[in-house]
Amino acid sequence: MAKLKYALYTGCTARESTPELLKSTLAIAKALDIELVLLDEASCCGASHLQDFDDMLSLTLNARNICYAEKLGLTMVTICNTCQLNTAMTKHRLDHDENLKAEVNSKLGEVGLEYQGSSEVKHFLYALIDDLGLDAIKEKVVNPLSDRHIAAFYGCHNIRPEELAHESNGGESSYNPTSIDRLILALGAQNVEYEHKNKCCGFHVELQNPKTANKLSADAMLDAIDQGAEVMVTPCPLCHLRMDVQQHGISKEAGRDVHIPVLHLPQMIGLALGISPTELGIEHHVTDVAFVE
């Protein structure tokens, strides 16, 4: 199989608030012989807020980011659920509306760019599963996560709306996602089934209503804990910020202690591949990940 090569759209969170996500993504890509070209020219996707104020600006901003992947002739991969939603939604709308595409390109022309629609957009999770394959990952495992009970938290933006998942994310079901669960098993761990694995973490309501945000996080985390999870893993840095950083507030809202390590998806993979916790940025976590020490 030819070496896999992608244009990596990091978004802003993985470069600033969760630098361990970018660090661990690059570490596992190297270990799996995947080449990632960072799109350093790209900017924030708008974080699912910009389009509420200026839809055209949001479309133009995200189309601009895709243009840089198109110039390289590569599929764009994302490592944030919200970046994936905004970028894939932009592509979907422009590819299905020639008038809207022309309007956006009139704006992009001012900076010498033109959106073609030639690059696919997918979350790195699905590049690993659909392009590389679980068997290839399993062959690289040197430190099986045996006896670990891990709960996959998918969040909402990577698997909704469902028509986008069928376009770019391996046909993942919004109602019963299985990709991360299958990956957990391939790494030698036990996956934990629980009802809230595809619910919202509350990140996007945190500033307006932290009580609701904490309630949403608590519902998911306590469900996972009550079903036997000792670790959670998420493909989204925003979910990670909410569930790793805010466990004190989540516990207060829940009325019981909510304490569980939350890994970024590439950190979980990296541990199974034998990459050191330092190379994976484990020390950046707020909630202690004691089991890797």
FIPATOR-786857 format. One record per residue (C-alpha): residue in one letter; residue number from 1; x, y, z. Coordinates in pm, 1 decimal. Example, Ala and Ser with C-alpha at 12.3 -4.5 7.8 and 13.67 -1.06 7.14 Angstrom:
<pts>
{code:A | pos:1 | X:1230.0 | Y:-450.0 | Z:780.0}
{code:S | pos:2 | X:1367.0 | Y:-106.0 | Z:714.0}
</pts>
This chain:
<pts>
{code:M | pos:1 | X:0.0 | Y:0.0 | Z:0.0}
{code:A | pos:2 | X:126.1 | Y:345.8 | Z:-89.0}
{code:K | pos:3 | X:224.0 | Y:570.5 | Z:198.1}
{code:L | pos:4 | X:-70.9 | Y:771.5 | Z:326.0}
{code:K | pos:5 | X:-34.4 | Y:1147.5 | Z:306.2}
{code:Y | pos:6 | X:-278.2 | Y:1413.4 | Z:424.3}
{code:A | pos:7 | X:-310.1 | Y:1786.6 | Z:473.3}
{code:L | pos:8 | X:-360.8 | Y:1833.0 | Z:848.5}
{code:Y | pos:9 | X:-599.0 | Y:2107.7 | Z:951.0}
{code:T | pos:10 | X:-523.3 | Y:2148.2 | Z:1319.3}
{code:G | pos:11 | X:-777.3 | Y:2415.8 | Z:1402.6}
{code:C | pos:12 | X:-680.0 | Y:2652.6 | Z:1680.5}
{code:T | pos:13 | X:-751.2 | Y:2447.8 | Z:1995.5}
{code:A | pos:14 | X:-486.3 | Y:2182.9 | Z:1923.4}
{code:R | pos:15 | X:-223.0 | Y:2451.6 | Z:1880.8}
{code:E | pos:16 | X:-312.0 | Y:2653.4 | Z:2189.5}
{code:S | pos:17 | X:-542.2 | Y:2508.5 | Z:2457.3}
{code:T | pos:18 | X:-462.0 | Y:2139.0 | Z:2400.7}
{code:P | pos:19 | X:-109.4 | Y:2125.9 | Z:2254.1}
{code:E | pos:20 | X:-87.1 | Y:1762.7 | Z:2362.4}
{code:L | pos:21 | X:-341.8 | Y:1674.2 | Z:2092.0}
{code:L | pos:22 | X:-122.3 | Y:1802.1 | Z:1809.4}
{code:K | pos:23 | X:187.2 | Y:1652.7 | Z:1971.8}
{code:S | pos:24 | X:29.2 | Y:1307.0 | Z:2003.3}
{code:T | pos:25 | X:-124.6 | Y:1323.9 | Z:1654.3}
{code:L | pos:26 | X:215.9 | Y:1386.2 | Z:1498.6}
{code:A | pos:27 | X:371.4 | Y:1114.5 | Z:1716.8}
{code:I | pos:28 | X:130.7 | Y:840.2 | Z:1609.5}
{code:A | pos:29 | X:141.6 | Y:950.6 | Z:1245.8}
{code:K | pos:30 | X:518.3 | Y:898.1 | Z:1250.6}
{code:A | pos:31 | X:480.1 | Y:558.7 | Z:1418.0}
{code:L | pos:32 | X:218.5 | Y:450.9 | Z:1162.6}
{code:D | pos:33 | X:420.4 | Y:586.0 | Z:866.2}
{code:I | pos:34 | X:159.1 | Y:849.0 | Z:776.4}
{code:E | pos:35 | X:276.9 | Y:1181.6 | Z:638.0}
{code:L | pos:36 | X:93.3 | Y:1488.4 | Z:764.7}
{code:V | pos:37 | X:147.4 | Y:1827.6 | Z:602.5}
{code:L | pos:38 | X:43.2 | Y:2103.0 | Z:841.2}
{code:L | pos:39 | X:-176.7 | Y:2373.1 | Z:690.5}
{code:D | pos:40 | X:-3.0 | Y:2661.3 | Z:863.1}
{code:E | pos:41 | X:-187.5 | Y:2919.2 | Z:648.4}
{code:A | pos:42 | X:-527.7 | Y:2801.8 | Z:769.6}
{code:S | pos:43 | X:-728.6 | Y:2982.7 | Z:1035.5}
{code:C | pos:44 | X:-1003.9 | Y:2909.8 | Z:1289.4}
{code:C | pos:45 | X:-1317.4 | Y:2741.0 | Z:1152.7}
{code:G | pos:46 | X:-1548.0 | Y:2977.6 | Z:1339.7}
{code:A | pos:47 | X:-1616.8 | Y:2732.4 | Z:1621.8}
{code:S | pos:48 | X:-1986.9 | Y:2686.2 | Z:1537.7}
{code:H | pos:49 | X:-2051.6 | Y:3045.6 | Z:1645.0}
{code:L | pos:50 | X:-1936.2 | Y:3263.8 | Z:1356.5}
{code:Q | pos:51 | X:-2208.0 | Y:3137.8 | Z:1119.7}
{code:D | pos:52 | X:-2473.1 | Y:3261.5 | Z:1363.1}
{code:F | pos:53 | X:-2352.4 | Y:3615.7 | Z:1298.4}
{code:D | pos:54 | X:-2221.2 | Y:3605.2 | Z:941.1}
{code:D | pos:55 | X:-2291.3 | Y:3292.4 | Z:738.4}
{code:M | pos:56 | X:-2107.9 | Y:3413.5 | Z:428.1}
{code:L | pos:57 | X:-1796.1 | Y:3497.7 | Z:627.1}
{code:S | pos:58 | X:-1805.4 | Y:3151.6 | Z:785.5}
{code:L | pos:59 | X:-1837.6 | Y:2983.2 | Z:445.1}
{code:T | pos:60 | X:-1557.8 | Y:3191.5 | Z:296.6}
{code:L | pos:61 | X:-1328.8 | Y:3130.2 | Z:592.4}
{code:N | pos:62 | X:-1375.9 | Y:2753.9 | Z:579.8}
{code:A | pos:63 | X:-1355.3 | Y:2738.7 | Z:199.9}
{code:R | pos:64 | X:-1027.6 | Y:2928.4 | Z:223.6}
{code:N | pos:65 | X:-891.6 | Y:2660.4 | Z:457.5}
{code:I | pos:66 | X:-996.0 | Y:2384.3 | Z:217.9}
{code:C | pos:67 | X:-826.4 | Y:2568.6 | Z:-68.4}
{code:Y | pos:68 | X:-487.2 | Y:2513.1 | Z:93.6}
{code:A | pos:69 | X:-545.3 | Y:2136.7 | Z:96.8}
{code:E | pos:70 | X:-660.2 | Y:2155.3 | Z:-266.2}
{code:K | pos:71 | X:-340.6 | Y:2335.7 | Z:-363.4}
{code:L | pos:72 | X:-148.3 | Y:2037.5 | Z:-223.5}
{code:G | pos:73 | X:-376.6 | Y:1789.4 | Z:-395.1}
{code:L | pos:74 | X:-441.6 | Y:1616.7 | Z:-62.6}
{code:T | pos:75 | X:-734.5 | Y:1507.0 | Z:149.8}
{code:M | pos:76 | X:-780.1 | Y:1738.3 | Z:446.9}
{code:V | pos:77 | X:-792.1 | Y:1566.8 | Z:785.1}
{code:T | pos:78 | X:-917.7 | Y:1734.9 | Z:1100.8}
{code:I | pos:79 | X:-857.9 | Y:1654.1 | Z:1467.6}
{code:C | pos:80 | X:-1150.6 | Y:1845.0 | Z:1617.1}
{code:N | pos:81 | X:-1517.9 | Y:1752.3 | Z:1593.0}
{code:T | pos:82 | X:-1629.4 | Y:2112.9 | Z:1555.1}
{code:C | pos:83 | X:-1367.7 | Y:2184.0 | Z:1288.0}
{code:Q | pos:84 | X:-1485.3 | Y:1871.5 | Z:1107.5}
{code:L | pos:85 | X:-1849.1 | Y:1981.2 | Z:1118.7}
{code:N | pos:86 | X:-1785.6 | Y:2335.3 | Z:999.1}
{code:T | pos:87 | X:-1542.0 | Y:2235.2 | Z:725.8}
{code:A | pos:88 | X:-1746.0 | Y:1940.5 | Z:598.9}
{code:M | pos:89 | X:-2068.5 | Y:2143.9 | Z:609.1}
{code:T | pos:90 | X:-1902.7 | Y:2418.8 | Z:405.0}
{code:K | pos:91 | X:-1786.9 | Y:2164.2 | Z:147.3}
{code:H | pos:92 | X:-2130.7 | Y:2003.4 | Z:134.2}
{code:R | pos:93 | X:-2308.7 | Y:2334.0 | Z:78.6}
{code:L | pos:94 | X:-2066.9 | Y:2465.0 | Z:-182.9}
{code:D | pos:95 | X:-2054.2 | Y:2135.8 | Z:-374.0}
{code:H | pos:96 | X:-2433.9 | Y:2132.5 | Z:-398.5}
{code:D | pos:97 | X:-2497.4 | Y:2500.0 | Z:-478.4}
{code:E | pos:98 | X:-2312.2 | Y:2651.1 | Z:-774.6}
{code:N | pos:99 | X:-2446.0 | Y:3001.1 | Z:-705.1}
{code:L | pos:100 | X:-2324.1 | Y:2991.8 | Z:-346.5}
{code:K | pos:101 | X:-1989.9 | Y:2852.5 | Z:-461.6}
{code:A | pos:102 | X:-1954.8 | Y:3138.6 | Z:-711.2}
{code:E | pos:103 | X:-2037.0 | Y:3394.8 | Z:-443.5}
{code:V | pos:104 | X:-1776.2 | Y:3250.3 | Z:-207.5}
{code:N | pos:105 | X:-1518.5 | Y:3234.3 | Z:-486.7}
{code:S | pos:106 | X:-1575.2 | Y:3599.9 | Z:-564.5}
{code:K | pos:107 | X:-1458.0 | Y:3671.3 | Z:-210.4}
{code:L | pos:108 | X:-1171.6 | Y:3421.5 | Z:-224.9}
{code:G | pos:109 | X:-1052.4 | Y:3577.5 | Z:-548.0}
{code:E | pos:110 | X:-954.0 | Y:3887.0 | Z:-349.6}
{code:V | pos:111 | X:-677.6 | Y:3679.9 | Z:-187.7}
{code:G | pos:112 | X:-589.0 | Y:3479.8 | Z:-497.7}
{code:L | pos:113 | X:-775.6 | Y:3161.1 | Z:-410.0}
{code:E | pos:114 | X:-1053.6 | Y:2958.6 | Z:-572.2}
{code:Y | pos:115 | X:-1250.8 | Y:2677.6 | Z:-412.4}
{code:Q | pos:116 | X:-1274.4 | Y:2377.9 | Z:-646.2}
{code:G | pos:117 | X:-1426.5 | Y:2106.3 | Z:-428.5}
{code:S | pos:118 | X:-1146.3 | Y:1864.8 | Z:-518.4}
{code:S | pos:119 | X:-1026.1 | Y:1772.2 | Z:-167.4}
{code:E | pos:120 | X:-1210.3 | Y:1536.2 | Z:63.0}
{code:V | pos:121 | X:-1253.3 | Y:1641.4 | Z:426.2}
{code:K | pos:122 | X:-1247.9 | Y:1375.4 | Z:698.8}
{code:H | pos:123 | X:-1166.3 | Y:1341.7 | Z:1064.7}
{code:F | pos:124 | X:-829.1 | Y:1176.8 | Z:1129.0}
{code:L | pos:125 | X:-1017.5 | Y:901.0 | Z:1314.4}
{code:Y | pos:126 | X:-1169.9 | Y:783.2 | Z:986.7}
{code:A | pos:127 | X:-848.1 | Y:823.0 | Z:793.1}
{code:L | pos:128 | X:-696.3 | Y:577.5 | Z:1039.6}
{code:I | pos:129 | X:-984.8 | Y:331.4 | Z:1025.8}
{code:D | pos:130 | X:-1098.0 | Y:353.7 | Z:663.2}
{code:D | pos:131 | X:-766.5 | Y:424.4 | Z:486.3}
{code:L | pos:132 | X:-503.1 | Y:262.6 | Z:706.9}
{code:G | pos:133 | X:-727.3 | Y:0.7 | Z:863.9}
{code:L | pos:134 | X:-764.3 | Y:-152.2 | Z:1208.1}
{code:D | pos:135 | X:-555.0 | Y:-455.1 | Z:1114.5}
{code:A | pos:136 | X:-258.7 | Y:-234.3 | Z:1021.2}
{code:I | pos:137 | X:-288.3 | Y:-48.9 | Z:1351.2}
{code:K | pos:138 | X:-318.6 | Y:-374.3 | Z:1544.4}
{code:E | pos:139 | X:5.1 | Y:-499.9 | Z:1387.4}
{code:K | pos:140 | X:188.6 | Y:-200.0 | Z:1535.8}
{code:V | pos:141 | X:63.3 | Y:-253.2 | Z:1890.6}
{code:V | pos:142 | X:352.8 | Y:-333.2 | Z:2126.2}
{code:N | pos:143 | X:184.9 | Y:-235.7 | Z:2452.8}
{code:P | pos:144 | X:-170.3 | Y:-376.3 | Z:2443.6}
{code:L | pos:145 | X:-406.8 | Y:-187.3 | Z:2671.8}
{code:S | pos:146 | X:-506.6 | Y:-516.5 | Z:2830.2}
{code:D | pos:147 | X:-761.6 | Y:-514.7 | Z:3111.2}
{code:R | pos:148 | X:-833.5 | Y:-144.4 | Z:3058.4}
{code:H | pos:149 | X:-1203.4 | Y:-61.9 | Z:3037.0}
{code:I | pos:150 | X:-1229.4 | Y:239.1 | Z:2807.4}
{code:A | pos:151 | X:-1542.7 | Y:436.8 | Z:2724.0}
{code:A | pos:152 | X:-1551.0 | Y:608.5 | Z:2385.6}
{code:F | pos:153 | X:-1710.1 | Y:953.3 | Z:2396.1}
{code:Y | pos:154 | X:-1794.7 | Y:1050.5 | Z:2038.6}
{code:G | pos:155 | X:-1956.4 | Y:1384.8 | Z:2113.0}
{code:C | pos:156 | X:-2203.2 | Y:1532.3 | Z:1868.8}
{code:H | pos:157 | X:-2031.8 | Y:1735.2 | Z:1595.5}
{code:N | pos:158 | X:-1833.4 | Y:1455.3 | Z:1433.4}
{code:I | pos:159 | X:-2132.1 | Y:1228.0 | Z:1377.2}
{code:R | pos:160 | X:-2406.6 | Y:1480.4 | Z:1297.8}
{code:P | pos:161 | X:-2579.5 | Y:1556.3 | Z:1071.2}
{code:E | pos:162 | X:-2581.6 | Y:1197.6 | Z:949.9}
{code:E | pos:163 | X:-2564.5 | Y:1284.7 | Z:578.7}
{code:L | pos:164 | X:-2222.3 | Y:1440.9 | Z:634.3}
{code:A | pos:165 | X:-2096.8 | Y:1127.9 | Z:808.2}
{code:H | pos:166 | X:-2202.9 | Y:922.8 | Z:509.0}
{code:E | pos:167 | X:-2015.9 | Y:1161.1 | Z:280.0}
{code:S | pos:168 | X:-1683.4 | Y:1172.9 | Z:461.1}
{code:N | pos:169 | X:-1674.2 | Y:982.0 | Z:787.7}
{code:G | pos:170 | X:-1709.8 | Y:620.0 | Z:694.9}
{code:G | pos:171 | X:-2087.7 | Y:609.5 | Z:716.2}
{code:E | pos:172 | X:-2077.5 | Y:634.4 | Z:1096.5}
{code:S | pos:173 | X:-2420.7 | Y:613.0 | Z:1256.4}
{code:S | pos:174 | X:-2525.7 | Y:914.7 | Z:1460.6}
{code:Y | pos:175 | X:-2735.4 | Y:688.4 | Z:1681.7}
{code:N | pos:176 | X:-2501.7 | Y:394.8 | Z:1731.1}
{code:P | pos:177 | X:-2142.0 | Y:493.1 | Z:1647.7}
{code:T | pos:178 | X:-1889.2 | Y:209.4 | Z:1668.3}
{code:S | pos:179 | X:-1559.7 | Y:330.6 | Z:1517.9}
{code:I | pos:180 | X:-1379.1 | Y:421.6 | Z:1840.3}
{code:D | pos:181 | X:-1518.0 | Y:113.4 | Z:2015.0}
{code:R | pos:182 | X:-1368.8 | Y:-105.5 | Z:1740.8}
{code:L | pos:183 | X:-1040.4 | Y:81.5 | Z:1772.8}
{code:I | pos:184 | X:-1037.2 | Y:25.2 | Z:2149.5}
{code:L | pos:185 | X:-1073.7 | Y:-348.3 | Z:2090.3}
{code:A | pos:186 | X:-796.1 | Y:-344.6 | Z:1828.1}
{code:L | pos:187 | X:-564.5 | Y:-189.7 | Z:2088.6}
{code:G | pos:188 | X:-629.3 | Y:-476.9 | Z:2326.9}
{code:A | pos:189 | X:-861.0 | Y:-296.2 | Z:2569.5}
{code:Q | pos:190 | X:-1224.9 | Y:-354.6 | Z:2661.5}
{code:N | pos:191 | X:-1480.4 | Y:-110.5 | Z:2525.3}
{code:V | pos:192 | X:-1752.4 | Y:9.7 | Z:2759.2}
{code:E | pos:193 | X:-2102.3 | Y:38.7 | Z:2618.0}
{code:Y | pos:194 | X:-2310.9 | Y:320.9 | Z:2764.5}
{code:E | pos:195 | X:-2608.9 | Y:525.4 | Z:2650.3}
{code:H | pos:196 | X:-2450.3 | Y:872.1 | Z:2648.3}
{code:K | pos:197 | X:-2150.8 | Y:801.8 | Z:2425.2}
{code:N | pos:198 | X:-2301.2 | Y:1000.5 | Z:2135.2}
{code:K | pos:199 | X:-2440.9 | Y:1292.3 | Z:2338.5}
{code:C | pos:200 | X:-2319.1 | Y:1651.9 | Z:2375.1}
{code:C | pos:201 | X:-2050.7 | Y:1738.2 | Z:2631.3}
{code:G | pos:202 | X:-2191.4 | Y:2088.7 | Z:2685.8}
{code:F | pos:203 | X:-1887.1 | Y:2281.6 | Z:2564.6}
{code:H | pos:204 | X:-2074.0 | Y:2525.4 | Z:2341.9}
{code:V | pos:205 | X:-2316.3 | Y:2630.1 | Z:2614.9}
{code:E | pos:206 | X:-2053.9 | Y:2669.8 | Z:2887.3}
{code:L | pos:207 | X:-2018.7 | Y:3048.4 | Z:2871.3}
{code:Q | pos:208 | X:-2393.5 | Y:3109.8 | Z:2860.0}
{code:N | pos:209 | X:-2502.2 | Y:2843.6 | Z:3107.0}
{code:P | pos:210 | X:-2226.4 | Y:2655.6 | Z:3291.8}
{code:K | pos:211 | X:-2485.4 | Y:2469.1 | Z:3501.6}
{code:T | pos:212 | X:-2630.7 | Y:2307.9 | Z:3188.1}
{code:A | pos:213 | X:-2281.6 | Y:2236.4 | Z:3053.3}
{code:N | pos:214 | X:-2185.2 | Y:2060.6 | Z:3376.0}
{code:K | pos:215 | X:-2511.2 | Y:1863.4 | Z:3373.8}
{code:L | pos:216 | X:-2449.1 | Y:1738.4 | Z:3020.1}
{code:S | pos:217 | X:-2092.4 | Y:1637.1 | Z:3101.9}
{code:A | pos:218 | X:-2199.5 | Y:1471.4 | Z:3426.5}
{code:D | pos:219 | X:-2469.2 | Y:1267.1 | Z:3253.2}
{code:A | pos:220 | X:-2217.5 | Y:1122.1 | Z:3009.4}
{code:M | pos:221 | X:-1929.3 | Y:1072.7 | Z:3249.0}
{code:L | pos:222 | X:-2132.2 | Y:914.4 | Z:3528.0}
{code:D | pos:223 | X:-2301.9 | Y:685.8 | Z:3277.5}
{code:A | pos:224 | X:-1958.9 | Y:567.6 | Z:3160.5}
{code:I | pos:225 | X:-1827.5 | Y:529.4 | Z:3515.8}
{code:D | pos:226 | X:-2137.6 | Y:341.0 | Z:3628.8}
{code:Q | pos:227 | X:-2092.3 | Y:98.8 | Z:3339.4}
{code:G | pos:228 | X:-1739.1 | Y:21.5 | Z:3454.7}
{code:A | pos:229 | X:-1521.6 | Y:269.2 | Z:3263.8}
{code:E | pos:230 | X:-1186.7 | Y:355.9 | Z:3416.5}
{code:V | pos:231 | X:-1077.0 | Y:573.9 | Z:3124.0}
{code:M | pos:232 | X:-1262.8 | Y:784.6 | Z:2865.7}
{code:V | pos:233 | X:-1136.8 | Y:877.5 | Z:2520.9}
{code:T | pos:234 | X:-1260.5 | Y:1144.5 | Z:2281.0}
{code:P | pos:235 | X:-1170.2 | Y:1255.5 | Z:1926.8}
{code:C | pos:236 | X:-1251.8 | Y:1619.1 | Z:2009.1}
{code:P | pos:237 | X:-1032.8 | Y:1868.2 | Z:2198.9}
{code:L | pos:238 | X:-1338.6 | Y:2072.9 | Z:2299.7}
{code:C | pos:239 | X:-1497.1 | Y:1768.3 | Z:2462.6}
{code:H | pos:240 | X:-1160.8 | Y:1702.5 | Z:2625.2}
{code:L | pos:241 | X:-1138.7 | Y:2055.3 | Z:2766.1}
{code:R | pos:242 | X:-1485.7 | Y:2021.4 | Z:2913.2}
{code:M | pos:243 | X:-1442.6 | Y:1671.3 | Z:3057.8}
{code:D | pos:244 | X:-1078.6 | Y:1681.6 | Z:3167.7}
{code:V | pos:245 | X:-1054.6 | Y:2038.1 | Z:3295.1}
{code:Q | pos:246 | X:-1397.5 | Y:2087.8 | Z:3449.5}
{code:Q | pos:247 | X:-1434.2 | Y:1778.8 | Z:3667.6}
{code:H | pos:248 | X:-1461.4 | Y:1985.4 | Z:3986.0}
{code:G | pos:249 | X:-1764.1 | Y:2177.5 | Z:3855.0}
{code:I | pos:250 | X:-1907.4 | Y:1862.4 | Z:3699.8}
{code:S | pos:251 | X:-1882.1 | Y:1682.6 | Z:4035.4}
{code:K | pos:252 | X:-2050.3 | Y:1973.3 | Z:4212.8}
{code:E | pos:253 | X:-2340.1 | Y:1970.0 | Z:3967.8}
{code:A | pos:254 | X:-2370.8 | Y:1590.4 | Z:3983.5}
{code:G | pos:255 | X:-2369.2 | Y:1579.2 | Z:4363.2}
{code:R | pos:256 | X:-2108.3 | Y:1302.1 | Z:4360.1}
{code:D | pos:257 | X:-1742.8 | Y:1266.4 | Z:4273.0}
{code:V | pos:258 | X:-1671.9 | Y:1253.6 | Z:3901.8}
{code:H | pos:259 | X:-1307.1 | Y:1159.9 | Z:3860.6}
{code:I | pos:260 | X:-1184.2 | Y:975.5 | Z:3554.1}
{code:P | pos:261 | X:-889.9 | Y:1029.6 | Z:3317.3}
{code:V | pos:262 | X:-989.0 | Y:1148.7 | Z:2970.7}
{code:L | pos:263 | X:-753.4 | Y:1073.4 | Z:2681.8}
{code:H | pos:264 | X:-731.4 | Y:1232.0 | Z:2340.1}
{code:L | pos:265 | X:-783.4 | Y:970.1 | Z:2070.5}
{code:P | pos:266 | X:-418.9 | Y:974.0 | Z:1945.8}
{code:Q | pos:267 | X:-291.8 | Y:947.5 | Z:2303.2}
{code:M | pos:268 | X:-478.6 | Y:619.9 | Z:2349.1}
{code:I | pos:269 | X:-337.4 | Y:488.1 | Z:2023.1}
{code:G | pos:270 | X:10.6 | Y:611.8 | Z:2109.6}
{code:L | pos:271 | X:16.8 | Y:432.9 | Z:2444.7}
{code:A | pos:272 | X:-64.6 | Y:104.6 | Z:2268.4}
{code:L | pos:273 | X:206.9 | Y:174.0 | Z:2009.8}
{code:G | pos:274 | X:463.8 | Y:209.3 | Z:2288.8}
{code:I | pos:275 | X:509.1 | Y:586.4 | Z:2259.6}
{code:S | pos:276 | X:611.3 | Y:744.0 | Z:2589.8}
{code:P | pos:277 | X:362.5 | Y:950.1 | Z:2793.4}
{code:T | pos:278 | X:594.5 | Y:1250.9 | Z:2756.8}
{code:E | pos:279 | X:590.5 | Y:1227.4 | Z:2376.6}
{code:L | pos:280 | X:210.5 | Y:1212.1 | Z:2396.2}
{code:G | pos:281 | X:184.3 | Y:1518.3 | Z:2620.3}
{code:I | pos:282 | X:11.1 | Y:1336.7 | Z:2907.0}
{code:E | pos:283 | X:158.8 | Y:1588.4 | Z:3152.5}
{code:H | pos:284 | X:-69.7 | Y:1859.2 | Z:3008.3}
{code:H | pos:285 | X:-380.3 | Y:1693.2 | Z:3152.0}
{code:V | pos:286 | X:-555.8 | Y:1850.8 | Z:3447.9}
{code:T | pos:287 | X:-706.4 | Y:1521.2 | Z:3570.3}
{code:D | pos:288 | X:-427.3 | Y:1278.6 | Z:3655.9}
{code:V | pos:289 | X:-369.7 | Y:990.8 | Z:3414.0}
{code:A | pos:290 | X:-200.7 | Y:778.7 | Z:3679.2}
{code:F | pos:291 | X:-227.4 | Y:442.7 | Z:3505.0}
{code:V | pos:292 | X:34.5 | Y:531.4 | Z:3241.2}
{code:E | pos:293 | X:307.2 | Y:617.1 | Z:3493.1}
</pts>
